[in-house]
Amino acid sequence: MLRTLKQLWTDEAGLTTVEYALLLVLIVAAAVTAWTQLGSQVSTEVSSVKDTITSTP
């Protein structure tokens, strides 16, 4: 049992896949954050332009 656990602990065959998966998760999280922030800024700007247009006589 102890030998099997030691072999699993030192096995590095699947580490590359896990590393790529974690990197992909970080990239997606950064992209979602940036997209959300950009969307918020665009919404604010559109609202400002709309208010300017509607308040102009």
PyMOL Python script that loads the backbone (N, CA, C, O; Angstrom):
from pymol import cmd

cmd.read_pdbstr("""\
ATOM      1  N   MET A   1       0.835  -1.197   0.000  1.00  0.00           N
ATOM      2  CA  MET A   1       0.000   0.000   0.000  1.00  0.00           C
ATOM      3  C   MET A   1       0.877   1.258   0.000  1.00  0.00           C
ATOM      4  O   MET A   1       0.649   2.190  -0.771  1.00  0.00           O
ATOM      5  N   LEU A   2       1.868   1.263   0.867  1.00  0.00           N
ATOM      6  CA  LEU A   2       2.758   2.422   0.958  1.00  0.00           C
ATOM      7  C   LEU A   2       3.549   2.601  -0.331  1.00  0.00           C
ATOM      8  O   LEU A   2       3.782   3.727  -0.770  1.00  0.00           O
ATOM      9  N   ARG A   3       3.965   1.486  -0.940  1.00  0.00           N
ATOM     10  CA  ARG A   3       4.699   1.534  -2.200  1.00  0.00           C
ATOM     11  C   ARG A   3       3.823   2.143  -3.306  1.00  0.00           C
ATOM     12  O   ARG A   3       4.300   2.950  -4.104  1.00  0.00           O
ATOM     13  N   THR A   4       2.564   1.757  -3.349  1.00  0.00           N
ATOM     14  CA  THR A   4       1.637   2.284  -4.362  1.00  0.00           C
ATOM     15  C   THR A   4       1.435   3.785  -4.187  1.00  0.00           C
ATOM     16  O   THR A   4       1.439   4.532  -5.166  1.00  0.00           O
ATOM     17  N   LEU A   5       1.263   4.223  -2.963  1.00  0.00           N
ATOM     18  CA  LEU A   5       1.102   5.658  -2.701  1.00  0.00           C
ATOM     19  C   LEU A   5       2.355   6.435  -3.096  1.00  0.00           C
ATOM     20  O   LEU A   5       2.264   7.533  -3.647  1.00  0.00           O
ATOM     21  N   LYS A   6       3.534   5.857  -2.810  1.00  0.00           N
ATOM     22  CA  LYS A   6       4.778   6.528  -3.174  1.00  0.00           C
ATOM     23  C   LYS A   6       4.908   6.635  -4.693  1.00  0.00           C
ATOM     24  O   LYS A   6       5.354   7.661  -5.206  1.00  0.00           O
ATOM     25  N   GLN A   7       4.516   5.565  -5.423  1.00  0.00           N
ATOM     26  CA  GLN A   7       4.571   5.609  -6.884  1.00  0.00           C
ATOM     27  C   GLN A   7       3.618   6.662  -7.438  1.00  0.00           C
ATOM     28  O   GLN A   7       3.970   7.392  -8.364  1.00  0.00           O
ATOM     29  N   LEU A   8       2.419   6.742  -6.880  1.00  0.00           N
ATOM     30  CA  LEU A   8       1.457   7.751  -7.341  1.00  0.00           C
ATOM     31  C   LEU A   8       1.961   9.163  -7.050  1.00  0.00           C
ATOM     32  O   LEU A   8       1.765  10.074  -7.854  1.00  0.00           O
ATOM     33  N   TRP A   9       2.609   9.341  -5.900  1.00  0.00           N
ATOM     34  CA  TRP A   9       3.114  10.656  -5.510  1.00  0.00           C
ATOM     35  C   TRP A   9       4.232  11.133  -6.438  1.00  0.00           C
ATOM     36  O   TRP A   9       4.318  12.319  -6.756  1.00  0.00           O
ATOM     37  N   THR A  10       5.093  10.195  -6.872  1.00  0.00           N
ATOM     38  CA  THR A  10       6.224  10.573  -7.711  1.00  0.00           C
ATOM     39  C   THR A  10       5.928  10.492  -9.204  1.00  0.00           C
ATOM     40  O   THR A  10       6.770  10.895 -10.007  1.00  0.00           O
ATOM     41  N   ASP A  11       4.773   9.992  -9.602  1.00  0.00           N
ATOM     42  CA  ASP A  11       4.414   9.879 -11.015  1.00  0.00           C
ATOM     43  C   ASP A  11       4.141  11.276 -11.581  1.00  0.00           C
ATOM     44  O   ASP A  11       3.322  12.020 -11.042  1.00  0.00           O
ATOM     45  N   GLU A  12       4.824  11.622 -12.659  1.00  0.00           N
ATOM     46  CA  GLU A  12       4.673  12.947 -13.262  1.00  0.00           C
ATOM     47  C   GLU A  12       4.051  12.899 -14.647  1.00  0.00           C
ATOM     48  O   GLU A  12       4.106  13.889 -15.377  1.00  0.00           O
ATOM     49  N   ALA A  13       3.469  11.786 -15.023  1.00  0.00           N
ATOM     50  CA  ALA A  13       2.930  11.626 -16.378  1.00  0.00           C
ATOM     51  C   ALA A  13       1.771  12.581 -16.650  1.00  0.00           C
ATOM     52  O   ALA A  13       1.680  13.133 -17.747  1.00  0.00           O
ATOM     53  N   GLY A  14       0.896  12.785 -15.691  1.00  0.00           N
ATOM     54  CA  GLY A  14      -0.272  13.627 -15.914  1.00  0.00           C
ATOM     55  C   GLY A  14      -0.090  15.077 -15.522  1.00  0.00           C
ATOM     56  O   GLY A  14      -1.020  15.870 -15.662  1.00  0.00           O
ATOM     57  N   LEU A  15       1.075  15.442 -15.038  1.00  0.00           N
ATOM     58  CA  LEU A  15       1.287  16.808 -14.561  1.00  0.00           C
ATOM     59  C   LEU A  15       1.191  17.842 -15.672  1.00  0.00           C
ATOM     60  O   LEU A  15       0.686  18.940 -15.439  1.00  0.00           O
ATOM     61  N   THR A  16       1.655  17.527 -16.854  1.00  0.00           N
ATOM     62  CA  THR A  16       1.615  18.494 -17.947  1.00  0.00           C
ATOM     63  C   THR A  16       0.176  18.857 -18.282  1.00  0.00           C
ATOM     64  O   THR A  16      -0.140  20.028 -18.496  1.00  0.00           O
ATOM     65  N   THR A  17      -0.685  17.866 -18.329  1.00  0.00           N
ATOM     66  CA  THR A  17      -2.094  18.116 -18.616  1.00  0.00           C
ATOM     67  C   THR A  17      -2.716  18.982 -17.529  1.00  0.00           C
ATOM     68  O   THR A  17      -3.473  19.905 -17.827  1.00  0.00           O
ATOM     69  N   VAL A  18      -2.408  18.696 -16.298  1.00  0.00           N
ATOM     70  CA  VAL A  18      -2.939  19.477 -15.183  1.00  0.00           C
ATOM     71  C   VAL A  18      -2.421  20.914 -15.247  1.00  0.00           C
ATOM     72  O   VAL A  18      -3.176  21.857 -15.011  1.00  0.00           O
ATOM     73  N   GLU A  19      -1.154  21.079 -15.560  1.00  0.00           N
ATOM     74  CA  GLU A  19      -0.588  22.427 -15.662  1.00  0.00           C
ATOM     75  C   GLU A  19      -1.257  23.219 -16.767  1.00  0.00           C
ATOM     76  O   GLU A  19      -1.581  24.392 -16.582  1.00  0.00           O
ATOM     77  N   TYR A  20      -1.468  22.590 -17.920  1.00  0.00           N
ATOM     78  CA  TYR A  20      -2.150  23.280 -19.011  1.00  0.00           C
ATOM     79  C   TYR A  20      -3.594  23.608 -18.641  1.00  0.00           C
ATOM     80  O   TYR A  20      -4.096  24.674 -18.999  1.00  0.00           O
ATOM     81  N   ALA A  21      -4.252  22.725 -17.944  1.00  0.00           N
ATOM     82  CA  ALA A  21      -5.633  22.980 -17.521  1.00  0.00           C
ATOM     83  C   ALA A  21      -5.691  24.160 -16.553  1.00  0.00           C
ATOM     84  O   ALA A  21      -6.572  25.013 -16.664  1.00  0.00           O
ATOM     85  N   LEU A  22      -4.763  24.212 -15.614  1.00  0.00           N
ATOM     86  CA  LEU A  22      -4.727  25.338 -14.674  1.00  0.00           C
ATOM     87  C   LEU A  22      -4.409  26.650 -15.386  1.00  0.00           C
ATOM     88  O   LEU A  22      -4.990  27.688 -15.069  1.00  0.00           O
ATOM     89  N   LEU A  23      -3.494  26.604 -16.339  1.00  0.00           N
ATOM     90  CA  LEU A  23      -3.175  27.802 -17.115  1.00  0.00           C
ATOM     91  C   LEU A  23      -4.395  28.273 -17.901  1.00  0.00           C
ATOM     92  O   LEU A  23      -4.669  29.472 -17.968  1.00  0.00           O
ATOM     93  N   LEU A  24      -5.124  27.337 -18.493  1.00  0.00           N
ATOM     94  CA  LEU A  24      -6.339  27.689 -19.230  1.00  0.00           C
ATOM     95  C   LEU A  24      -7.378  28.316 -18.312  1.00  0.00           C
ATOM     96  O   LEU A  24      -8.035  29.285 -18.691  1.00  0.00           O
ATOM     97  N   VAL A  25      -7.529  27.779 -17.122  1.00  0.00           N
ATOM     98  CA  VAL A  25      -8.481  28.337 -16.157  1.00  0.00           C
ATOM     99  C   VAL A  25      -8.095  29.767 -15.792  1.00  0.00           C
ATOM    100  O   VAL A  25      -8.961  30.637 -15.709  1.00  0.00           O
ATOM    101  N   LEU A  26      -6.808  30.019 -15.574  1.00  0.00           N
ATOM    102  CA  LEU A  26      -6.355  31.374 -15.240  1.00  0.00           C
ATOM    103  C   LEU A  26      -6.586  32.338 -16.394  1.00  0.00           C
ATOM    104  O   LEU A  26      -6.988  33.480 -16.170  1.00  0.00           O
ATOM    105  N   ILE A  27      -6.341  31.900 -17.622  1.00  0.00           N
ATOM    106  CA  ILE A  27      -6.557  32.754 -18.788  1.00  0.00           C
ATOM    107  C   ILE A  27      -8.035  33.065 -18.947  1.00  0.00           C
ATOM    108  O   ILE A  27      -8.404  34.207 -19.221  1.00  0.00           O
ATOM    109  N   VAL A  28      -8.876  32.068 -18.778  1.00  0.00           N
ATOM    110  CA  VAL A  28     -10.326  32.286 -18.898  1.00  0.00           C
ATOM    111  C   VAL A  28     -10.811  33.231 -17.805  1.00  0.00           C
ATOM    112  O   VAL A  28     -11.629  34.112 -18.071  1.00  0.00           O
ATOM    113  N   ALA A  29     -10.324  33.062 -16.593  1.00  0.00           N
ATOM    114  CA  ALA A  29     -10.729  33.951 -15.496  1.00  0.00           C
ATOM    115  C   ALA A  29     -10.309  35.391 -15.782  1.00  0.00           C
ATOM    116  O   ALA A  29     -11.077  36.320 -15.528  1.00  0.00           O
ATOM    117  N   ALA A  30      -9.110  35.584 -16.302  1.00  0.00           N
ATOM    118  CA  ALA A  30      -8.653  36.933 -16.644  1.00  0.00           C
ATOM    119  C   ALA A  30      -9.484  37.511 -17.783  1.00  0.00           C
ATOM    120  O   ALA A  30      -9.813  38.697 -17.764  1.00  0.00           O
ATOM    121  N   ALA A  31      -9.825  36.698 -18.768  1.00  0.00           N
ATOM    122  CA  ALA A  31     -10.622  37.177 -19.891  1.00  0.00           C
ATOM    123  C   ALA A  31     -12.034  37.563 -19.443  1.00  0.00           C
ATOM    124  O   ALA A  31     -12.568  38.582 -19.879  1.00  0.00           O
ATOM    125  N   VAL A  32     -12.628  36.758 -18.585  1.00  0.00           N
ATOM    126  CA  VAL A  32     -13.976  37.074 -18.085  1.00  0.00           C
ATOM    127  C   VAL A  32     -13.949  38.359 -17.270  1.00  0.00           C
ATOM    128  O   VAL A  32     -14.842  39.197 -17.395  1.00  0.00           O
ATOM    129  N   THR A  33     -12.939  38.512 -16.445  1.00  0.00           N
ATOM    130  CA  THR A  33     -12.812  39.735 -15.646  1.00  0.00           C
ATOM    131  C   THR A  33     -12.653  40.959 -16.541  1.00  0.00           C
ATOM    132  O   THR A  33     -13.308  41.980 -16.330  1.00  0.00           O
ATOM    133  N   ALA A  34     -11.789  40.852 -17.531  1.00  0.00           N
ATOM    134  CA  ALA A  34     -11.577  41.980 -18.453  1.00  0.00           C
ATOM    135  C   ALA A  34     -12.847  42.277 -19.240  1.00  0.00           C
ATOM    136  O   ALA A  34     -13.207  43.441 -19.422  1.00  0.00           O
ATOM    137  N   TRP A  35     -13.526  41.237 -19.706  1.00  0.00           N
ATOM    138  CA  TRP A  35     -14.748  41.428 -20.494  1.00  0.00           C
ATOM    139  C   TRP A  35     -15.822  42.099 -19.651  1.00  0.00           C
ATOM    140  O   TRP A  35     -16.525  42.989 -20.132  1.00  0.00           O
ATOM    141  N   THR A  36     -15.954  41.678 -18.393  1.00  0.00           N
ATOM    142  CA  THR A  36     -16.939  42.271 -17.492  1.00  0.00           C
ATOM    143  C   THR A  36     -16.620  43.742 -17.243  1.00  0.00           C
ATOM    144  O   THR A  36     -17.512  44.588 -17.286  1.00  0.00           O
ATOM    145  N   GLN A  37     -15.368  44.042 -16.987  1.00  0.00           N
ATOM    146  CA  GLN A  37     -14.955  45.417 -16.735  1.00  0.00           C
ATOM    147  C   GLN A  37     -15.179  46.285 -17.969  1.00  0.00           C
ATOM    148  O   GLN A  37     -15.684  47.402 -17.861  1.00  0.00           O
ATOM    149  N   LEU A  38     -14.808  45.777 -19.130  1.00  0.00           N
ATOM    150  CA  LEU A  38     -14.996  46.520 -20.367  1.00  0.00           C
ATOM    151  C   LEU A  38     -16.479  46.754 -20.626  1.00  0.00           C
ATOM    152  O   LEU A  38     -16.878  47.849 -21.024  1.00  0.00           O
ATOM    153  N   GLY A  39     -17.290  45.734 -20.403  1.00  0.00           N
ATOM    154  CA  GLY A  39     -18.735  45.872 -20.592  1.00  0.00           C
ATOM    155  C   GLY A  39     -19.327  46.928 -19.686  1.00  0.00           C
ATOM    156  O   GLY A  39     -20.202  47.690 -20.098  1.00  0.00           O
ATOM    157  N   SER A  40     -18.856  46.975 -18.459  1.00  0.00           N
ATOM    158  CA  SER A  40     -19.332  47.970 -17.506  1.00  0.00           C
ATOM    159  C   SER A  40     -18.950  49.376 -17.955  1.00  0.00           C
ATOM    160  O   SER A  40     -19.764  50.295 -17.869  1.00  0.00           O
ATOM    161  N   GLN A  41     -17.733  49.549 -18.428  1.00  0.00           N
ATOM    162  CA  GLN A  41     -17.291  50.864 -18.893  1.00  0.00           C
ATOM    163  C   GLN A  41     -18.054  51.297 -20.139  1.00  0.00           C
ATOM    164  O   GLN A  41     -18.413  52.468 -20.267  1.00  0.00           O
ATOM    165  N   VAL A  42     -18.304  50.377 -21.047  1.00  0.00           N
ATOM    166  CA  VAL A  42     -19.047  50.699 -22.266  1.00  0.00           C
ATOM    167  C   VAL A  42     -20.474  51.078 -21.903  1.00  0.00           C
ATOM    168  O   VAL A  42     -21.021  52.030 -22.459  1.00  0.00           O
ATOM    169  N   SER A  43     -21.079  50.352 -20.984  1.00  0.00           N
ATOM    170  CA  SER A  43     -22.443  50.660 -20.556  1.00  0.00           C
ATOM    171  C   SER A  43     -22.518  52.050 -19.937  1.00  0.00           C
ATOM    172  O   SER A  43     -23.452  52.804 -20.214  1.00  0.00           O
ATOM    173  N   THR A  44     -21.546  52.391 -19.106  1.00  0.00           N
ATOM    174  CA  THR A  44     -21.509  53.719 -18.495  1.00  0.00           C
ATOM    175  C   THR A  44     -21.368  54.806 -19.554  1.00  0.00           C
ATOM    176  O   THR A  44     -22.037  55.836 -19.478  1.00  0.00           O
ATOM    177  N   GLU A  45     -20.516  54.587 -20.527  1.00  0.00           N
ATOM    178  CA  GLU A  45     -20.294  55.577 -21.586  1.00  0.00           C
ATOM    179  C   GLU A  45     -21.547  55.742 -22.448  1.00  0.00           C
ATOM    180  O   GLU A  45     -21.913  56.864 -22.799  1.00  0.00           O
ATOM    181  N   VAL A  46     -22.198  54.646 -22.785  1.00  0.00           N
ATOM    182  CA  VAL A  46     -23.418  54.720 -23.588  1.00  0.00           C
ATOM    183  C   VAL A  46     -24.509  55.470 -22.824  1.00  0.00           C
ATOM    184  O   VAL A  46     -25.237  56.275 -23.404  1.00  0.00           O
ATOM    185  N   SER A  47     -24.617  55.208 -21.534  1.00  0.00           N
ATOM    186  CA  SER A  47     -25.604  55.924 -20.731  1.00  0.00           C
ATOM    187  C   SER A  47     -25.303  57.417 -20.679  1.00  0.00           C
ATOM    188  O   SER A  47     -26.218  58.239 -20.717  1.00  0.00           O
ATOM    189  N   SER A  48     -24.034  57.765 -20.592  1.00  0.00           N
ATOM    190  CA  SER A  48     -23.645  59.170 -20.567  1.00  0.00           C
ATOM    191  C   SER A  48     -23.993  59.865 -21.884  1.00  0.00           C
ATOM    192  O   SER A  48     -24.497  60.988 -21.892  1.00  0.00           O
ATOM    193  N   VAL A  49     -23.719  59.184 -22.988  1.00  0.00           N
ATOM    194  CA  VAL A  49     -24.035  59.749 -24.304  1.00  0.00           C
ATOM    195  C   VAL A  49     -25.545  59.884 -24.467  1.00  0.00           C
ATOM    196  O   VAL A  49     -26.027  60.889 -24.990  1.00  0.00           O
ATOM    197  N   LYS A  50     -26.292  58.878 -24.023  1.00  0.00           N
ATOM    198  CA  LYS A  50     -27.751  58.923 -24.109  1.00  0.00           C
ATOM    199  C   LYS A  50     -28.293  60.093 -23.291  1.00  0.00           C
ATOM    200  O   LYS A  50     -29.179  60.808 -23.759  1.00  0.00           O
ATOM    201  N   ASP A  51     -27.780  60.299 -22.084  1.00  0.00           N
ATOM    202  CA  ASP A  51     -28.232  61.404 -21.245  1.00  0.00           C
ATOM    203  C   ASP A  51     -27.903  62.751 -21.883  1.00  0.00           C
ATOM    204  O   ASP A  51     -28.703  63.683 -21.812  1.00  0.00           O
ATOM    205  N   THR A  52     -26.737  62.855 -22.502  1.00  0.00           N
ATOM    206  CA  THR A  52     -26.341  64.089 -23.173  1.00  0.00           C
ATOM    207  C   THR A  52     -27.266  64.376 -24.352  1.00  0.00           C
ATOM    208  O   THR A  52     -27.681  65.517 -24.553  1.00  0.00           O
ATOM    209  N   ILE A  53     -27.585  63.362 -25.120  1.00  0.00           N
ATOM    210  CA  ILE A  53     -28.448  63.548 -26.285  1.00  0.00           C
ATOM    211  C   ILE A  53     -29.862  63.920 -25.866  1.00  0.00           C
ATOM    212  O   ILE A  53     -30.473  64.796 -26.479  1.00  0.00           O
ATOM    213  N   THR A  54     -30.391  63.274 -24.838  1.00  0.00           N
ATOM    214  CA  THR A  54     -31.761  63.554 -24.421  1.00  0.00           C
ATOM    215  C   THR A  54     -31.894  64.892 -23.711  1.00  0.00           C
ATOM    216  O   THR A  54     -32.978  65.474 -23.710  1.00  0.00           O
ATOM    217  N   SER A  55     -30.813  65.402 -23.103  1.00  0.00           N
ATOM    218  CA  SER A  55     -30.907  66.679 -22.397  1.00  0.00           C
ATOM    219  C   SER A  55     -30.635  67.875 -23.318  1.00  0.00           C
ATOM    220  O   SER A  55     -30.853  69.017 -22.915  1.00  0.00           O
ATOM    221  N   THR A  56     -30.166  67.635 -24.538  1.00  0.00           N
ATOM    222  CA  THR A  56     -29.893  68.724 -25.464  1.00  0.00           C
ATOM    223  C   THR A  56     -31.203  69.154 -26.124  1.00  0.00           C
ATOM    224  O   THR A  56     -31.918  68.322 -26.683  1.00  0.00           O
ATOM    225  N   PRO A  57     -31.527  70.470 -26.063  1.00  0.00           N
ATOM    226  CA  PRO A  57     -32.798  70.937 -26.654  1.00  0.00           C
ATOM    227  C   PRO A  57     -32.797  70.934 -28.166  1.00  0.00           C
ATOM    228  O   PRO A  57     -33.796  71.300 -28.785  1.00  0.00           O
TER     229      PRO A  57
END
""", "prot")
cmd.dss("prot")
cmd.show_as("cartoon", "prot")
cmd.util.cbc("prot")
cmd.orient("prot")
